């Protein structure tokens, strides 16, 4: 905050105040106006001298005077236009200064102003400029249209000192002696306000637009008036009402956080929290009494406030009519000491004093004196049954007007004390009685009493006030034991103390408004608000907000007599002052935090160019200055100068004692610091690296503001810099090169020997590899030959059967021919019928020989067709026929070796199985291998001599989702899970040594998977046979 004074220009950062004078280059110490432009430059005017322009970033001061081109020497107002030019209003008109171009333009002749004083300049929301001068001179400039229009104000004439615009777009003109003008262009109206309409003074020196529809009017003798546009009311803020240090207001500034800065003439600066509505009334504001302390308050049916005092009777205030009057002994009031007031259901006021109990009928204006035998009266309550409960030194007394009885209830009747200070009736009709020694709860019918001697722990339990809230919960205030709440549903007790946010443990009064509890304590007001943590919460959390002197409370100690009026205003007496409070508002903006200074090595630093130039620790580097010039940008610290102290401040300057801070140094701290009231943070011996310091402040009501941030680096020592690392790298490289050079010479010799050894061993490896390949080929060829042997044996056996028939029929035919020749040799003696029979038998034998020959030819033809597919070409193949053929070949091959072996062949071929594109020979090898293994398995199981065992081998074809599946099943020995896991591995076999190579299933798997894009799998249980599944795609591999 920049402040112009008669002692120079001051800069206040919340902790420190730095002053600029002629020593730092100002033209004079008499500063009349201060203006900050968009470039961060300060424009300073002086009384009767030139204008100074301070550029804190560059550390320069420019003096603008008549020599520079200014036409006036008493600047009154500065204003910056959209082009960045600064308009200066002075005693000879207006000058427009363009510092970038170095030009000054006098606009006085162009706008027709003449050589008259311009007191104020203002740019409205439409970009138009308003010029205010002496004797009602008001000019409107529209730069967009290039027009100048004179605005005529009604008489009487006066000097226009200030111009401001409110949120409705109306223009406010403050004058020197004629009050205030309000111009409403939309309605075409000009309204004038003076002391007759409630202004404190007709000399309006400054204007400030507040929150909402509020405008603050600074006057030259009447302090500050607050105009409420919503209610069209004026409220004064003066020395005698509100605590201003002076009623002579020189200037005002409304900050974004809702605080009003009020500069006075000779009495310093005042900070006013505009969003708080506490007011004080004393004899200076027209209270009619003699200034005795107020202890009792009540409101009658007409909305009038009755205030009872100790020693001066009653004061009656009518806020609606602005009337006040006094009732004392001079006016016939019987008791000058009024300690308690209570309003009953008939709108009557019961008045308790030091010796008397009186009742006032406010409608008829009639006073009735009831009794003077009760002694000092400390509490009054009218219950819902029309009874009056009176507390005093003789215990509770109950007055029942309907029955015309007075009933005394004292310690002998079961109560715990004779001194009672509070009563409250709950929703059940029970009456809670608070004494200096705990609670007594009287039943609704009055026949029983429940005593609670020490509800809040051992010791004195002095109950000062009681209140049942809208939810039926009973709140209990104590003298020194804090605040307590009895839950109506569960009887659970909740206690509040200083740790929860209470202003003080001595509770004087309790009032409820809009679900909030207003707790008056000996050190201020605490508002308790229930806050439901989440939708499923069954019990509320509580938010406690305390208010005291920073909220414009003249005094903070509350008395028991507190009134919550029907208008929502809270009234209470503090000594001889009546205080009022509307609905308090919490902070409108979360507080902001600003870094104000930076100390290095415990020395304050000045990161110039600044005025004056300050010391900087050696070795510190920075690029420039942040806005405001207090802190540097791109700060870099040497490793041995890394002791840093940060100073920061909250923008809540009205009560810095209540502001709390927390901070964090990223790169060093893992968590935020503990909450503290200290506005500084000290870090020592920071390691080299990058850091960001953050600080945040908490407002008066618990809200944390956004943290400020400042980044800097700590440079490592030279031996830990990149240059040093490069030197280290070069040195290590040189050493490494020397070592490598030496080592390379030795390695060359060793390499030559090694190459010879490698050549020798490579030759041996090539030879071994060649031998392995030969062995592999031999094994594969052996497997192929084994399969070929099986195939050949099957073919031979298949051909042998028809050949045996041919041979047998040929021998029989030869015998028949010999017998026929014998018959023909007999000549005519031969038997012609026998010859025909022999010829018929011979013809049949020749037919059978031909049939079995053709069968042998068919077998050979099938083998020839099979041999043609060995080329590897894929053709459309009937897998049913292929499987059946190789099943029988495998079976016959095994029978050729063992004539005693027989097995049942089961075939289940899908009738409409489509042809599949495969390499027939390869698939035939797979099937032959599977059938041969199946017959081997069933033969092994048969040789174990298992009773009733019949060997069975089957083949089945099915169609599955664009695939054909061939299932080969046997009821042989089966396989364990361990064998199944390795069955397709090369060289794995379960056959005895010399009977198998272990390549059959491995090659079959490769043929199916790699050659045809299919899959070969097995399912088996040991001792129950096995099933192999061959899955082949219909259209070949993709």
FIMAR-601724 format. One line per field, with one value per residue (C-alpha): y, x, z. Coordinates in steps of 0.5 Angstrom, whole numbers. Layout:
c2 [Y ...] $
c1 [X ...] $
c3 [Z ...] $
This chain:
c2 [0 7 13 20 24 31 27 24 18 11 4 -1 -8 -10 -11 -5 2 4 12 16 23 28 24 19 24 26 34 35 31 34 29 30 25 18 14 7 6 -1 -1 -1 7 11 18 23 30 35 42 47 43 38 31 26 19 13 7 2 -3 1 5 12 18 23 30 33 40 46 45 38 41 41 47 47 46 43 37 34 27 22 18 13 12 6 8 8 15 19 25 30 35 41 48 50 45 38 35 28 25 20 18 13 18 23 28 33 35 40 39 45 49 43 41 49 48 55 56 53 48 41 38 31 26 19 14 11 4 6 9 16 21 26 32 36 43 49 52 46 46 38 36 29 27 21 19 14 20 25 30 34 36 41 38 43 42 45 51 53 53 49 46 39 35 27 23 16 11 6 -1 1 6 12 18 21 28 30 38 42 45 43 36 30 30 23 23 17 18 12 16 23 25 29 28 32 30 34 35 36 29 26 27 28 34 38 38 31 30 23 17 9 4 -2 -9 -9 -3 1 7 10 18 21 28 34 34 29 23 17 16 9 9 3 3 -3 0 8 9 13 10 15 13 18 19 18 13 8 9 14 17 24 26 30 25 26 20 13 7 0 -6 -12 -16 -12 -7 1 5 12 17 23 30 29 23 17 11 7 0 -1 -8 -6 -13 -12 -9 -8 -1 3 8 12 19 22 19 21 16 19 16 19 14 8 1 -3 -10 -12 -11 -13 -12 -10 -11 -5 -6 -2 -3 -3 -2 -3 0 -1 6 10 6 5 8 6 7 6 5 5 12 15 16 15 17 16 13 14 17 24 20 16 10 6 3 6 -1 -5 -12 -17 -16 -21 -20 -25 -28 -22 -17 -14 -13 -16 -11 -14 -10 -10 -10 -10 -14 -9 -11 -6 -6 -3 -2 2 5 2 1 -4 -6 -13 -14 -12 -18 -22 -19 -18 -21 -25 -28 -28 -33 -33 -40 -43 -44 -36 -37 -33 -36 -31 -33 -29 -30 -34 -40 -40 -37 -38 -33 -36 -30 -35 -38 -32 -36 -35 -41 -41 -47 -47 -52 -55 -57 -61 -56 -56 -48 -42 -37 -38 -34 -37 -41 -44 -49 -54 -58 -63 -57 -58 -52 -52 -48 -46 -44 -43 -50 -54 -56 -57 -60 -59 -63 -60 -61 -59 -65 -67 -64 -68 -65 -65 -63 -63 -64 -61 -65 -64 -57 -50 -51 -44 -44 -37 -38 -43 -44 -49 -49 -50 -58 -58 -59 -55 -50 -49 -43 -43 -38 -41 -48 -46 -48 -54 -58 -63 -67 -68 -75 -78 -74 -74 -68 -64 -59 -53 -49 -45 -50 -51 -43 -40 -33 -34 -40 -35 -35 -29 -30 -34 -33 -37 -34 -38 -44 -40 -40 -33 -34 -27 -28 -24 -23 -22 -26 -33 -35 -43 -46 -53 -56 -63 -66 -71 -73 -80 -76 -77 -72 -65 -62 -55 -48 -43 -36 -31 -23 -18 -11 -12 -13 -5 -8 -2 -7 -14 -16 -18 -18 -23 -18 -19 -18 -21 -17 -19 -15 -20 -14 -17 -12 -12 -7 -6 -1 5 3 0 -4 -7 -12 -15 -21 -22 -24 -28 -26 -25 -26 -32 -28 -27 -28 -23 -24 -18 -19 -23 -24 -28 -30 -26 -19 -15 -15 -10 -13 -6 -2 1 7 7 2 -3 -9 -15 -22 -23 -28 -27 -27 -25 -23 -17 -15 -18 -13 -8 -9 -12 -19 -21 -26 -32 -31 -36 -37 -40 -46 -43 -37 -41 -39 -35 -32 -31 -25 -25 -22 -23 -18 -18 -12 -10 -15 -18 -21 -26 -28 -35 -38 -44 -45 -50 -50 -55 -59 -59 -60 -66 -63 -56 -53 -52 -47 -40 -33 -32 -28 -31 -37 -39 -44 -46 -49 -51 -56 -55 -55 -52 -49 -46 -43 -42 -39 -38 -35 -36 -31 -29 -35 -41 -40 -41 -37 -39 -39 -35 -38 -36 -40 -40 -44 -46 -47 -52 -51 -51 -58 -60 -56 -59 -55 -59 -65 -64 -63 -70 -73 -71 -73 -80 -80 -79 -84 -89 -88 -89 -95 -97 -96 -100 -105 -106 -107 -113 -115 -115 -120 -124 -123 -126 -133 -132 -132 -138 -142 -139 -141 -148 -149 -146 -151 -157 -153 -153 -161 -162 -158 -162 -169 -167 -165 -171 -175 -171 -172 -180 -180 -176 -181 -187 -184 -184 -191 -193 -190 -193 -200 -200 -197 -202 -208 -206 -205 -212 -215 -212 -214 -221 -223 -222 -226 -232 -232 -231 -237 -242 -241 -241 -248 -250 -248 -252 -258 -257 -256 -263 -266 -263 -266 -273 -272 -270 -275 -281 -278 -280 -284 -278 -275 -268 -266 -266 -262 -257 -257 -257 -251 -247 -248 -246 -240 -238 -239 -234 -229 -230 -229 -223 -220 -221 -218 -212 -211 -212 -207 -202 -202 -201 -195 -192 -192 -189 -183 -182 -182 -176 -172 -172 -166 -162 -159 -158 -161 -162 -168 -173 -174 -180 -184 -182 -184 -190 -192 -191 -194 -201 -200 -199 -205 -210 -207 -209 -216 -217 -217 -221 -226 -227 -220 -218 -211 -208 -202 -197 -192 -186 -182 -175 -177 -170 -168 -163 -164 -160 -157 -161 -164 -171 -175 -171 -172 -179 -179 -176 -181 -187 -185 -184 -191 -194 -191 -193 -201 -201 -198 -203 -209 -207 -208 -214 -217 -216 -221 -217 -222 -220 -214 -213 -208 -203 -197 -192 -186 -181 -174 -168 -161 -155 -148 -148 -153 -161 -165 -172 -176 -182 -186 -193 -197 -198 -196 -189 -183 -180 -172 -172 -176 -172 -165 -168 -172 -167 -166 -168 -175 -176 -183 -188 -194 -199 -197 -199 -199 -191 -185 -180 -176 -179 -174 -168 -169 -170 -164 -159 -162 -160 -154 -151 -154 -153 -148 -153 -156 -163 -165 -171 -173 -179 -182 -187 -194 -192 -190 -184 -180 -175 -169 -167 -160 -158 -151 -152 -148 -149 -144 -137] $
c1 [0 3 1 2 4 7 13 14 12 11 10 7 8 4 10 15 14 19 19 22 24 28 34 32 30 23 22 19 16 9 6 -1 -3 0 -2 0 0 0 7 8 11 9 6 7 4 7 4 6 11 13 10 15 15 18 20 22 24 29 31 30 26 23 21 16 15 14 21 18 12 7 2 0 4 -1 -3 -10 -12 -8 -12 -9 -13 -13 -7 -3 -2 -3 -8 -6 -11 -8 -10 -9 -13 -11 -4 -4 3 6 13 14 14 17 11 6 0 -5 -12 -15 -16 -19 -24 -26 -25 -21 -15 -19 -18 -19 -20 -22 -22 -26 -27 -34 -35 -37 -30 -32 -28 -31 -28 -30 -28 -30 -37 -40 -36 -37 -35 -36 -31 -33 -26 -30 -34 -29 -34 -34 -41 -42 -46 -51 -52 -57 -55 -52 -46 -40 -33 -33 -28 -29 -33 -35 -39 -44 -46 -52 -48 -50 -45 -44 -41 -38 -37 -34 -40 -46 -46 -47 -50 -52 -53 -58 -57 -62 -68 -65 -65 -60 -61 -58 -56 -54 -54 -62 -62 -58 -50 -46 -42 -43 -36 -35 -28 -27 -32 -31 -35 -36 -39 -46 -50 -46 -42 -38 -37 -31 -33 -29 -31 -37 -32 -35 -42 -44 -50 -54 -57 -61 -65 -63 -60 -54 -50 -45 -38 -34 -30 -36 -39 -35 -28 -25 -19 -21 -27 -23 -22 -17 -18 -21 -19 -24 -19 -22 -22 -28 -23 -24 -18 -19 -14 -15 -12 -6 -9 -7 -10 -16 -18 -26 -28 -34 -38 -39 -45 -43 -46 -45 -50 -48 -50 -46 -51 -57 -58 -63 -60 -54 -50 -51 -49 -54 -56 -63 -66 -73 -77 -85 -90 -89 -82 -79 -73 -73 -66 -65 -59 -56 -58 -62 -68 -70 -69 -74 -71 -76 -71 -77 -79 -72 -75 -72 -74 -72 -76 -73 -75 -76 -81 -84 -81 -80 -74 -67 -64 -66 -63 -68 -73 -78 -84 -90 -95 -99 -94 -93 -86 -84 -78 -74 -70 -66 -72 -78 -82 -86 -90 -91 -97 -94 -100 -104 -98 -100 -95 -96 -92 -93 -88 -82 -81 -77 -70 -65 -68 -63 -67 -74 -78 -85 -87 -92 -97 -98 -93 -87 -81 -77 -70 -66 -62 -68 -69 -74 -81 -87 -92 -99 -103 -109 -109 -107 -101 -94 -90 -83 -78 -72 -66 -70 -75 -70 -66 -59 -58 -62 -58 -61 -59 -63 -69 -71 -78 -76 -81 -84 -86 -80 -77 -69 -67 -59 -56 -49 -48 -51 -58 -65 -70 -77 -83 -88 -93 -88 -89 -82 -75 -69 -62 -56 -50 -44 -46 -39 -35 -32 -32 -36 -42 -44 -50 -51 -56 -60 -63 -67 -66 -71 -69 -71 -63 -62 -56 -52 -48 -43 -38 -32 -34 -35 -41 -45 -51 -56 -58 -66 -66 -60 -59 -52 -47 -43 -38 -35 -28 -23 -20 -26 -26 -30 -28 -28 -30 -35 -42 -46 -52 -55 -59 -61 -62 -63 -60 -54 -53 -50 -46 -44 -38 -33 -29 -33 -38 -38 -43 -44 -46 -48 -45 -47 -40 -44 -50 -50 -48 -52 -49 -47 -40 -40 -36 -35 -33 -31 -32 -29 -25 -23 -30 -32 -34 -32 -32 -32 -35 -42 -47 -53 -58 -58 -64 -65 -70 -76 -72 -66 -62 -58 -58 -53 -51 -43 -42 -46 -46 -52 -49 -52 -51 -54 -52 -45 -41 -35 -29 -32 -25 -20 -14 -8 -1 5 13 15 23 28 34 41 46 41 42 36 37 36 35 36 36 32 32 36 41 42 47 47 51 57 56 48 45 39 36 31 25 18 12 13 21 22 24 28 27 31 35 41 45 52 52 56 51 44 42 35 30 23 18 11 5 -3 -7 -12 -8 -14 -12 -5 -5 -11 -8 -4 1 4 9 13 19 19 25 27 20 15 9 7 10 6 1 4 3 10 10 17 21 28 32 40 45 40 43 44 38 32 27 20 18 10 6 -1 -5 -11 -17 -20 -26 -21 -21 -14 -12 -8 -1 4 10 17 22 30 36 42 48 53 60 65 67 60 58 58 64 68 64 67 74 73 71 76 81 78 78 85 87 83 86 93 90 87 93 97 92 91 98 98 91 94 99 94 89 93 94 87 85 89 85 79 80 82 76 71 74 72 65 64 66 61 56 56 56 50 46 48 46 39 38 40 35 29 31 30 24 21 24 21 14 16 17 10 7 11 9 2 2 5 0 -5 -3 -1 -8 -11 -4 -6 -12 -10 -4 -10 -15 -9 -7 -14 -15 -9 -12 -19 -15 -11 -18 -21 -16 -17 -24 -23 -17 -23 -26 -33 -33 -32 -37 -40 -43 -37 -33 -38 -38 -30 -31 -36 -31 -25 -29 -31 -24 -21 -26 -24 -17 -19 -22 -17 -12 -16 -16 -8 -8 -13 -8 -2 -6 -8 0 2 -3 -1 7 5 3 10 12 8 3 -4 -10 -17 -17 -22 -20 -25 -22 -15 -16 -20 -14 -8 -12 -12 -5 -3 -7 -4 3 2 -1 5 9 5 0 -3 -5 -13 -16 -23 -23 -28 -30 -35 -34 -38 -42 -42 -35 -32 -26 -20 -14 -8 -1 -4 2 4 -3 -2 4 1 -5 0 4 -2 -5 1 2 -5 -4 2 -1 -7 -2 2 -4 -6 0 -1 -6 -12 -18 -24 -19 -21 -16 -20 -18 -22 -22 -28 -29 -33 -34 -32 -33 -29 -24 -25 -23 -20 -20 -16 -18 -15 -17 -9 -5 -6 -1 0 0 7 8 3 6 13 9 11 18 23 27 22 19 16 18 24 31 31 24 23 26 22 21 14 10 14 14 7 6 10 6 0 1 7 5 -2 -4 -8 -7 -5 -7 -8 -13 -11 -12 -7 -10 -16 -13 -12 -15 -11 -15 -12 -15 -14 -17 -22 -18 -11 -7 -8] $
c3 [0 -2 2 1 7 9 11 4 0 5 2 8 6 13 17 15 12 8 6 0 1 -2 0 -5 -11 -9 -11 -4 2 1 -3 -5 -10 -11 -18 -20 -28 -31 -32 -25 -24 -19 -21 -15 -14 -9 -7 -12 -15 -20 -22 -20 -24 -20 -24 -18 -23 -26 -20 -24 -22 -27 -25 -30 -29 -34 -37 -39 -42 -36 -36 -29 -22 -17 -20 -17 -20 -25 -30 -35 -42 -46 -50 -44 -43 -37 -36 -31 -28 -25 -23 -31 -34 -37 -39 -43 -42 -46 -43 -48 -54 -49 -51 -47 -50 -47 -48 -45 -51 -55 -50 -49 -41 -41 -36 -30 -25 -26 -19 -21 -27 -28 -33 -33 -35 -42 -43 -43 -39 -33 -31 -25 -23 -19 -19 -22 -28 -31 -37 -41 -46 -51 -54 -59 -62 -61 -57 -51 -47 -42 -36 -33 -25 -21 -17 -12 -15 -12 -13 -16 -12 -13 -18 -18 -21 -17 -19 -22 -27 -23 -23 -16 -15 -9 -8 -3 1 -3 -1 -6 -13 -16 -24 -27 -34 -35 -32 -34 -26 -22 -14 -9 -2 4 11 11 8 13 11 16 13 6 4 1 0 -3 -5 -5 -8 -3 -4 -7 -7 -2 -3 2 3 6 9 11 18 19 18 13 11 9 4 3 -4 -2 4 2 9 11 17 20 22 26 32 37 33 30 32 27 29 26 22 17 12 6 2 2 -2 -2 -2 -6 1 3 8 7 8 11 11 15 16 21 25 21 17 19 17 17 15 11 11 19 22 29 32 39 42 48 51 45 40 44 49 54 61 65 63 68 66 62 65 62 55 52 46 47 42 38 37 42 46 53 57 64 68 74 78 73 71 64 57 51 44 38 32 27 29 31 38 45 52 59 65 72 79 76 71 77 76 83 82 80 79 74 73 69 64 61 56 58 53 54 51 58 61 68 71 76 81 87 91 87 82 77 71 65 60 54 51 56 59 66 71 77 83 85 91 95 99 94 95 89 83 78 73 70 66 63 62 57 63 64 70 72 75 79 81 87 93 96 91 85 86 82 81 78 77 74 81 85 88 90 91 94 92 96 98 103 98 95 90 91 92 93 88 81 75 69 67 61 59 54 49 54 59 64 67 67 73 73 80 82 84 78 75 77 72 75 72 68 73 78 83 82 81 78 81 77 82 78 70 68 72 80 82 82 76 76 71 68 62 59 52 48 41 35 35 42 45 51 51 58 59 65 69 67 65 57 53 53 49 52 46 47 43 47 53 50 53 48 51 47 50 48 44 40 38 44 45 53 58 61 58 59 54 49 43 37 30 23 26 29 36 39 45 49 53 57 51 45 41 38 33 33 27 26 19 17 15 9 7 12 18 24 28 26 26 29 26 31 29 34 34 38 37 30 28 31 38 42 48 48 55 54 60 61 58 51 46 39 36 31 26 27 30 37 42 49 54 55 61 59 52 48 42 36 31 24 21 21 15 15 10 3 0 3 5 0 3 0 1 3 4 3 8 6 12 17 13 9 2 -3 -10 -14 -18 -12 -8 -4 -6 -1 1 -3 -1 -5 -10 -11 -18 -21 -27 -25 -20 -19 -19 -14 -14 -7 -9 -15 -21 -23 -16 -15 -9 -8 -4 2 2 3 9 7 11 8 11 9 11 10 7 13 16 21 26 24 31 29 23 22 17 15 9 5 2 -4 -5 2 6 5 9 11 17 24 24 27 28 26 19 17 16 16 13 14 10 4 -1 -8 -12 -14 -9 -9 -3 -1 4 6 11 15 16 22 21 19 11 8 2 -4 -3 -5 -9 -10 -14 -13 -14 -10 -14 -12 -11 -17 -16 -17 -23 -30 -32 -26 -28 -36 -33 -29 -35 -39 -34 -33 -41 -41 -36 -39 -46 -43 -39 -46 -50 -45 -45 -52 -54 -49 -52 -59 -57 -53 -59 -64 -60 -58 -66 -67 -61 -64 -71 -68 -64 -69 -74 -69 -68 -75 -75 -69 -72 -79 -75 -71 -77 -80 -74 -74 -82 -80 -74 -79 -84 -79 -77 -84 -86 -80 -82 -89 -87 -83 -89 -94 -89 -89 -97 -98 -93 -97 -104 -101 -100 -107 -109 -105 -108 -115 -114 -111 -117 -122 -119 -119 -126 -128 -125 -128 -135 -134 -132 -138 -143 -140 -142 -149 -150 -149 -155 -156 -150 -146 -142 -145 -139 -135 -140 -139 -132 -132 -137 -132 -126 -130 -132 -125 -123 -128 -126 -119 -121 -125 -119 -114 -119 -120 -113 -112 -118 -114 -108 -113 -116 -109 -107 -114 -113 -106 -108 -113 -107 -104 -108 -102 -106 -103 -106 -104 -100 -98 -91 -89 -95 -93 -85 -87 -92 -87 -81 -85 -87 -80 -78 -83 -82 -75 -77 -82 -76 -71 -74 -68 -66 -68 -66 -67 -72 -71 -76 -75 -81 -83 -89 -92 -89 -94 -98 -94 -98 -95 -97 -97 -96 -90 -87 -88 -85 -79 -79 -80 -74 -69 -72 -71 -64 -62 -65 -61 -54 -55 -57 -50 -46 -49 -48 -40 -40 -38 -37 -42 -46 -53 -57 -60 -65 -68 -72 -72 -77 -75 -77 -72 -74 -81 -78 -79 -73 -74 -67 -66 -60 -57 -51 -49 -44 -43 -41 -34 -34 -34 -40 -44 -42 -46 -51 -57 -55 -60 -58 -52 -52 -48 -52 -50 -53 -60 -61 -62 -64 -60 -67 -69 -65 -66 -73 -73 -69 -74 -80 -77 -73 -78 -84 -84 -79 -75 -68 -65 -58 -54 -48 -44 -37 -35 -36 -40 -47 -50 -56 -61 -64 -71 -72 -80 -83 -89 -93 -91 -87 -87] $
